[in-house]
Amino acid sequence: MKTAVRWRYIQASPCIVENPGRGTTRKRPRHTEEEFKKVLAHMAEEFQPVFWVIYTAHLRISEAAGLNRGDWDPFTKRLNIERQFSHVTGKLEDTKTGQHGKIRLMHGGEEALERYIEAHPALPSDPMFYGPMGGRLTSGYIRKLWNRACADEGMTDFHVHDNRRTGLTTVMDATGNWKGVKMRGRHITDVAAQGYQDISDELDVAVMQALEAKAR
């Protein structure tokens, strides 16, 4: 566009970026696992495993809706993430970024998922989670369940997608491994992975401990 203006094809460029280089997304608050559990306490037990999987596998809502029973391997204890359920088309599609992965669930998620599967037998091609009418649990209903439970707990600024970032931040705090964060989050670039990292008090303590050890 700058070239078009310079060559006088147009009078002014429509591409104007306010405050270039400054992030425009409002910083989301960081929530804890304890807060996560408090929200789940306001939810029917049959739907709680959905959110344990979202939190411990760092799933997008549409990816959780797109899971099938065959995506859980009880032998390797890994969850296969290769599709999403689109609320627009009502069909199974490739993931948002086209990135797939087979990952272990963090503590709490594996146990919740295996108890759910044992209590609700189904074929490998069946949906992992069902809605109240018996069909596949949709993204909209997942969000509705979470928002209602958050309102009951008095935490109106706790979005269901915040669990993805909180979980990935926990991974980074515990390991300091960017490749692990990128792999578990199924990010295409390092920049995308960095967008899900919160600066925590625990991280600050770990940094200072490392600096003090180096100084000694």
C-alpha positions as CSV (number, residue, x, y, z in Angstrom):
1,M,0.0,0.0,0.0
2,K,2.9,2.4,0.7
3,T,4.2,1.6,-2.8
4,A,0.7,2.3,-4.3
5,V,0.7,5.7,-2.5
6,R,4.3,6.5,-3.7
7,W,3.3,5.6,-7.3
8,R,0.1,7.6,-6.9
9,Y,-2.2,4.8,-7.6
10,I,-4.1,5.7,-4.5
11,Q,-4.1,8.9,-2.4
12,A,-3.8,7.4,1.0
13,S,-3.1,3.9,2.5
14,P,-6.0,2.2,4.2
15,C,-3.5,0.2,6.3
16,I,-3.0,2.3,9.4
17,V,-1.9,0.5,12.5
18,E,-2.4,2.4,15.8
19,N,0.4,2.1,18.3
20,P,2.5,-0.4,16.2
21,G,4.4,-2.9,18.3
22,R,2.1,-2.6,21.3
23,G,-0.2,-5.5,22.2
24,T,-3.8,-4.6,21.9
25,T,-5.3,-7.7,23.6
26,R,-6.4,-7.1,27.1
27,K,-4.4,-9.3,29.5
28,R,-6.5,-12.1,30.9
29,P,-6.3,-12.8,34.6
30,R,-4.4,-16.0,35.6
31,H,-6.5,-18.5,37.4
32,T,-5.4,-21.5,39.6
33,E,-6.4,-25.1,39.7
34,E,-8.2,-24.4,43.0
35,E,-10.4,-21.9,41.3
36,F,-11.0,-24.3,38.5
37,K,-12.2,-26.9,41.0
38,K,-14.4,-24.4,42.8
39,V,-16.2,-23.7,39.4
40,L,-16.6,-27.5,38.7
41,A,-18.3,-28.0,42.1
42,H,-21.3,-26.0,40.7
43,M,-21.6,-28.4,37.7
44,A,-23.3,-31.7,37.2
45,E,-20.8,-34.5,37.7
46,E,-21.5,-36.0,34.3
47,F,-20.1,-32.9,32.6
48,Q,-17.0,-32.3,34.8
49,P,-14.7,-34.7,32.8
50,V,-15.1,-32.4,29.8
51,F,-13.5,-29.5,31.6
52,W,-10.8,-31.7,33.2
53,V,-9.8,-32.7,29.7
54,I,-9.9,-29.1,28.4
55,Y,-7.7,-28.0,31.4
56,T,-5.2,-30.8,31.5
57,A,-4.8,-31.3,27.7
58,H,-4.9,-27.6,26.9
59,L,-7.8,-28.0,24.4
60,R,-9.7,-25.4,22.5
61,I,-13.5,-25.7,23.1
62,S,-14.1,-26.9,19.6
63,E,-11.4,-29.6,19.9
64,A,-13.0,-30.9,23.1
65,A,-16.3,-31.1,21.2
66,G,-14.6,-32.9,18.3
67,L,-13.1,-35.8,20.4
68,N,-14.2,-39.3,19.7
69,R,-13.9,-42.3,22.1
70,G,-11.2,-43.8,19.9
71,D,-9.0,-40.8,20.5
72,W,-8.2,-42.0,24.0
73,D,-5.6,-44.8,24.0
74,P,-5.9,-46.7,27.4
75,F,-2.6,-48.4,26.8
76,T,-0.3,-45.5,26.1
77,K,-2.5,-43.1,28.2
78,R,-2.4,-40.5,25.3
79,L,-5.2,-38.4,23.9
80,N,-5.2,-38.0,20.1
81,I,-6.2,-34.4,19.0
82,E,-6.7,-34.2,15.3
83,R,-10.1,-32.5,14.7
84,Q,-12.6,-30.0,15.9
85,F,-16.4,-29.7,15.8
86,S,-17.4,-26.5,14.0
87,H,-20.4,-24.7,15.6
88,V,-20.8,-22.9,12.2
89,T,-21.0,-25.9,9.9
90,G,-22.1,-28.5,12.5
91,K,-19.4,-30.9,11.1
92,L,-16.1,-32.4,12.2
93,E,-13.2,-30.4,10.6
94,D,-9.4,-30.1,10.9
95,T,-8.1,-28.2,14.0
96,K,-7.9,-24.5,13.9
97,T,-4.2,-24.4,13.1
98,G,-4.0,-27.8,11.3
99,Q,-1.7,-29.0,14.1
100,H,-2.3,-32.5,15.6
101,G,-0.9,-34.2,18.6
102,K,-1.0,-37.2,21.0
103,I,-0.3,-36.0,24.5
104,R,-0.6,-37.2,28.1
105,L,-3.1,-35.4,30.3
106,M,-1.8,-33.5,33.3
107,H,-2.6,-34.7,36.9
108,G,-6.4,-35.1,37.4
109,G,-7.4,-35.2,33.8
110,E,-6.4,-38.8,33.1
111,E,-8.3,-40.1,36.1
112,A,-11.4,-38.1,35.4
113,L,-11.5,-39.2,31.7
114,E,-11.0,-42.9,32.5
115,R,-13.7,-42.9,35.2
116,Y,-16.1,-41.3,32.7
117,I,-15.3,-43.8,29.9
118,E,-15.7,-46.7,32.2
119,A,-19.1,-45.4,33.3
120,H,-20.3,-44.5,29.8
121,P,-19.3,-47.3,27.3
122,A,-19.4,-46.4,23.6
123,L,-17.9,-47.4,20.3
124,P,-14.5,-45.8,19.1
125,S,-16.4,-43.8,16.4
126,D,-18.9,-42.3,18.9
127,P,-18.4,-38.8,20.4
128,M,-16.3,-38.7,23.5
129,F,-18.9,-36.4,25.3
130,Y,-22.6,-36.2,24.8
131,G,-25.0,-33.3,25.3
132,P,-28.3,-33.3,27.2
133,M,-30.2,-34.4,24.2
134,G,-28.0,-37.4,23.4
135,G,-26.0,-35.9,20.5
136,R,-22.4,-34.6,20.4
137,L,-21.6,-32.1,23.0
138,T,-21.2,-28.7,21.2
139,S,-18.9,-25.8,21.8
140,G,-21.8,-23.6,22.6
141,Y,-23.2,-25.9,25.3
142,I,-19.7,-26.4,26.8
143,R,-19.4,-22.6,27.1
144,K,-22.9,-22.3,28.5
145,L,-22.1,-24.9,31.2
146,W,-18.9,-23.1,32.2
147,N,-20.4,-19.6,32.3
148,R,-23.3,-20.8,34.4
149,A,-21.0,-22.5,36.9
150,C,-18.7,-19.4,37.0
151,A,-21.7,-17.2,37.8
152,D,-22.7,-19.5,40.6
153,E,-19.2,-19.3,42.0
154,G,-19.1,-15.5,41.5
155,M,-16.3,-15.6,39.0
156,T,-17.7,-13.8,36.0
157,D,-14.3,-13.0,34.4
158,F,-13.1,-16.7,34.2
159,H,-13.5,-17.8,30.6
160,V,-13.4,-21.4,29.7
161,H,-10.5,-20.7,27.3
162,D,-8.5,-19.3,30.2
163,N,-8.0,-22.9,31.3
164,R,-5.9,-23.5,28.2
165,R,-3.5,-20.7,28.9
166,T,-3.3,-21.5,32.7
167,G,-2.5,-25.1,31.9
168,L,0.3,-24.2,29.4
169,T,1.7,-21.6,31.9
170,T,1.9,-24.4,34.5
171,V,3.8,-26.6,32.0
172,M,6.3,-23.7,31.4
173,D,6.7,-23.0,35.1
174,A,7.4,-26.6,35.8
175,T,9.7,-27.5,32.9
176,G,11.0,-24.3,31.4
177,N,10.8,-26.1,28.1
178,W,9.4,-24.0,25.2
179,K,9.3,-27.0,22.9
180,G,7.1,-28.9,25.4
181,V,4.7,-25.9,25.6
182,K,4.6,-25.5,21.8
183,M,4.0,-29.3,21.3
184,R,1.3,-29.6,24.0
185,G,-0.5,-26.4,22.8
186,R,-0.1,-27.5,19.1
187,H,1.2,-24.0,18.1
188,I,2.7,-23.3,14.8
189,T,5.1,-20.7,15.9
190,D,7.0,-19.8,19.1
191,V,5.3,-16.4,19.2
192,A,1.9,-18.1,19.3
193,A,3.0,-20.3,22.2
194,Q,4.4,-17.2,24.1
195,G,0.9,-15.6,23.9
196,Y,-0.4,-18.2,26.3
197,Q,2.3,-17.6,29.0
198,D,1.6,-15.7,32.1
199,I,4.2,-14.2,34.4
200,S,3.6,-15.8,37.8
201,D,4.9,-15.2,41.3
202,E,6.2,-18.8,41.2
203,L,8.2,-18.0,38.0
204,D,9.7,-14.9,39.6
205,V,10.8,-17.0,42.6
206,A,12.4,-19.6,40.3
207,V,14.3,-16.9,38.4
208,M,15.6,-15.3,41.5
209,Q,16.7,-18.7,42.9
210,A,18.6,-19.5,39.7
211,L,20.3,-16.0,39.8
212,E,21.3,-16.4,43.5
213,A,22.7,-19.9,42.8
214,K,24.7,-18.5,39.9
215,A,26.0,-15.6,42.0
216,R,27.1,-18.0,44.7
